[in-house]
Structures are given as C-alpha cells and as structure tokens.
C-alpha cells in the first residue's frame, strides 16, 4: 500500500511541476526587433555582445511602452537588402535600422514614425580644408560610399564630376579616407556622426545635408494597431525628453546638434501614387551593361589565370627544388585564402597603401579603371592556383614512359613539358578547366566589394531601389545561368571531341 502511495505522490509532483513550467512559459513573452549591428552611434555591437546606439535606445523605449522589458528583446541583424523579407516572413516584429521611408518600400511594409529626419552629408579628414561642400568634389575628387546604397546612386546621378569609389562597408570607406586614398565619405549625416564620434579629432562633418531622409520603424503591412502603439510610444519619448537625451548621448560627441523631433506622419503608409516598377523596362539597359562588365572581367582574368597557372604547374613539376617549393607554397596559400580577402588586399594593400593603381592617377576615370584592373588581378591570382592543380593532374595522366622516352632522346625538361606533357595534359583536362571557368564567372560577383560595376553591384542597387529581393534576384540568377550553362555544354563537347585515346 505504501508503495502505491509513493507512486501516486511522485506522479502528482511531476504533474504539478509540468503545470508550473507551462504557466511560466505562458507568462514569458518575447519580442524580436531587427536592427543594424555595424553602425556606431546608431546601432553597433559592443565587444561584450550588447548593442548600443540611438536606434537601439529608440527600439528599447518602444518595446518598453509595448510592455516588454530589455531582457524580453531578441535582436536580429537586418541588412538593408533583407529588411522587407524579414518583416514579411514574420522573422521580426518590427525594424529600427536607419530605415528610410520610400514609396517603393511602402508597397511592401508599413511604417511608424518617422522618429528621425536627417540628410546625406560629407565626412573628411580633420586636416582637410580643401573640401567644404559637395560642390567642392566636382573636380574629379574621390568620394566613397557603400556599394548599391541610395547615397552612392544619388552621387552618381547628381554629381557626374565626382569619382565614386564603392565598398561593401562604411568602415572600409573610412579606412580609405584615413589613408588619404579617398577624399571624402558620404552617407546620411547621423551615420557619419556615429563614425566620427568613434575617433574624436580624426574626422569632421562638413557642409549642409543635400537630401532629406525620414527614418521610420518598419512593420508588417496593414498592422494598424501595432503602428498606432509605436507612434504613441515615439510621441511619448519625444515629449518626455528621452528622445533628446538619447540623441545627445549617442551622436552628440561628434558635434552634431539634435534636430527638432519630427512630427508623426499620419499618412505615412499611403503609397503616394507609386506604381509597380517594370524591372526590365527600367533597368534592362543597365542589366546588359553590367553583365558585359562581368564577361570582360571573366575573359581578362581567365587569360591571366591560364598563363600564370601554366607557369605555376611548370614550377611544381620542375626538377629544381626551389621552384617546386615556391609553386607549392603559392598554391597552398592562395587556394586556401578567401577570394574576398584577396580582392580587398588588391584594393587596399596594392591600390591604397602602395598606391599601385595600374592606371594614370590623374585620369578622370582613375577610380573606375583601377577597380576593374585590380579586381581582374585578384581573380587572376586566385584562379591561377586552381588552373595549376588542374593541369598538374592532367600531366599525371600521361604515361610515365613517354616522359622517360623524351629524356632518353635528349629533350630538356622545358622541351619535354612543351612538346610531350602539356599538349596531352590540356586535352585530358578540358572538362575540369571548364569547371574552373564557370566558377570564375560566378566569382566575379566578389568584385562588387571594391565597387566594380558588374552584375552583383547592380543587383544591390536594384534591391535598394525597388525592395523586390526575390524578383531582382531571379533576374540575375537567370543571367548567370545564361552565361554558365552554354560554357558547360561547350566544354563537355570539347572534352569528348579532343579526349586522348589511350
């Protein structure tokens, strides 16, 4: 009997424990907020893993007014090109991430706010007294902005006399300005203020903003209840003085005075007459031009990689130990280094630090030409290691007796390689070389990291302008299939046609 009672007691305790856990789970609530992780002064991740900045303070205040504590917030990184998808797929509840309100974006999501109004401005080195406004840049000065961003496009469209350098991140632009390779950095004034506050005395903001950008809080389209609650929270933050305090705390160290808190726009979610963009009709010419740049980059890098790869293969097969060691070291180092790092090294190490730009530095197109050639150099250096190993594997398919017979006839290593080994090796590896070329076509997208105007860079611009990630991505995916599929078929046919019969 006592055993039965003990069992019943144990079951009762277990049920009570499970019910308690369920109650705790029911009472706990979380909210997911999207933001940037790399914008000092606005939203940046600190070494301890926490986030800080004006956008973070706004997001925390809004979440608090919605009934959430700071520990209830789950932060999710929201890159510019993915913000609409994050909201539409319910991966975040709302986004506070320097989210400019545009008609194209209002077709996809709703906005609360705006909570801040700013404008595009300029940042230069503190000792630069030559540049005083955007008009000072017109004489072929070099300006940097993030690739595919609205500020970069505005500079290209409105100030054709400026040489535009585009990098993937603002920090890369800032480093180029710091070294003197670039004259100025341009984006929204508050973003520049955040970077300037990081290194007091090193940089300064100049001129007046030459655009108007309204930052809103993005949320699911049609969610009027949440939008009204967020608007009420923003209004309360402004009236309480918390808005002013957050601005001064995060952006004041850069010398930026807080603007008046912006009035809430009750019609902010009206589409404003915006129409669905005809992607091909609007961007067709630019798409073809971008893919032509991709083709040019591929051909130039392929030719260079074939020559350099053949030389490296000869070094790895050489009877001279030093040459073999050098060839092996090159292949092992380059092949295992990410291509992005190689491209960035060509731009920052060779172009910015050593000032070897491969162009006339006084040319009005020096930045564009230098980026293209440095990208081609990086792709050549990287792809050559794969060409080398492909050719070496082809040489290994040649029967050893042929090389020995050539040596017995008195042929030197160079003659043996040129007349006996390489001709057969090339025929044996036509298909693998085709695979290397196809990989090279796709690898050209990395060139957008230093602002080469190829397909990937235009794709970023189109996504920024249209907020149509899937549609734009599908167009460019189809474009690369059109380029690579015929190559695969061609090299497959050539491989069968010229295969070595043994």
C-alpha positions, 0 to 999 in steps of 0.5 A: 500500500505504501508503495502505491502511495509513493507512486501516486505522490511522485506522479502528482509532483511531476504533474504539478511541476509540468503545470508550473513550467507551462504557466511560466512559459505562458507568462514569458513573452518575447519580442524580436526587433531587427536592427543594424549591428555595424553602425556606431552611434546608431546601432553597433555591437559592443565587444561584450555582445550588447548593442548600443546606439540611438536606434537601439535606445529608440527600439528599447523605449518602444518595446518598453511602452509595448510592455516588454522589458530589455531582457524580453528583446531578441535582436536580429541583424537586418541588412538593408537588402533583407529588411522587407523579407524579414518583416514579411516572413514574420522573422521580426516584429518590427525594424529600427535600422536607419530605415528610410521611408520610400514609396517603393518600400511602402508597397511592401511594409508599413511604417511608424514614425518617422522618429528621425529626419536627417540628410546625406552629408560629407565626412573628411579628414580633420586636416582637410580644408580643401573640401567644404561642400559637395560642390567642392568634389566636382573636380574629379575628387574621390568620394566613397560610399557603400556599394548599391546604397541610395547615397552612392546612386544619388552621387552618381546621378547628381554629381557626374564630376565626382569619382565614386569609389564603392565598398561593401562597408562604411568602415572600409570607406573610412579606412580609405579616407584615413589613408588619404586614398579617398577624399571624402565619405558620404552617407546620411549625416547621423551615420557619419556622426556615429563614425566620427564620434568613434575617433574624436579629432580624426574626422569632421562633418562638413557642409549642409545635408543635400537630401532629406531622409525620414527614418521610420520603424518598419512593420508588417503591412496593414498592422494598424494597431501595432503602428498606432502603439509605436507612434504613441510610444515615439510621441511619448519619448519625444515629449518626455525628453528621452528622445533628446537625451538619447540623441545627445548621448549617442551622436552628440560627441561628434558635434552634431546638434539634435534636430527638432523631433519630427512630427508623426506622419499620419499618412505615412503608409499611403503609397503616394501614387507609386506604381509597380516598377517594370524591372526590365523596362527600367533597368534592362539597359543597365542589366546588359551593361553590367553583365558585359562588365562581368564577361570582360572581367571573366575573359581578362582574368581567365587569360591571366589565370591560364598563363600564370597557372601554366607557369605555376604547374611548370614550377611544381613539376620542375626538377629544381627544388626551389621552384617546386617549393615556391609553386607549392607554397603559392598554391597552398596559400592562395587556394586556401585564402578567401577570394574576398580577402584577396580582392580587398588586399588588391584594393587596399594593400596594392591600390591604397597603401602602395598606391599601385593603381595600374592606371594614370592617377590623374585620369578622370576615370582613375577610380573606375579603371583601377577597380576593374584592373585590380579586381581582374588581378585578384581573380587572376591570382586566385584562379591561377592556383586552381588552373595549376592543380588542374593541369598538374593532374592532367600531366599525371595522366600521361604515361610515365614512359613517354616522359622517360622516352623524351629524356632518353632522346635528349629533350630538356625538361622545358622541351619535354613539358612543351612538346610531350606533357602539356599538349596531352595534359590540356586535352585530358583536362578540358572538362575540369578547366571548364569547371574552373571557368564557370566558377570564375564567372560566378566569382566575379560577383566578389568584385562588387566589394571594391565597387566594380560595376558588374552584375552583383553591384547592380543587383544591390542597387536594384534591391535598394531601389525597388525592395523586390529581393526575390524578383531582382534576384531571379533576374540575375540568377537567370543571367548567370545561368545564361552565361554558365550553362552554354560554357558547360555544354561547350566544354563537355563537347570539347572534352569528348571531341579532343579526349586522348585515346589511350 
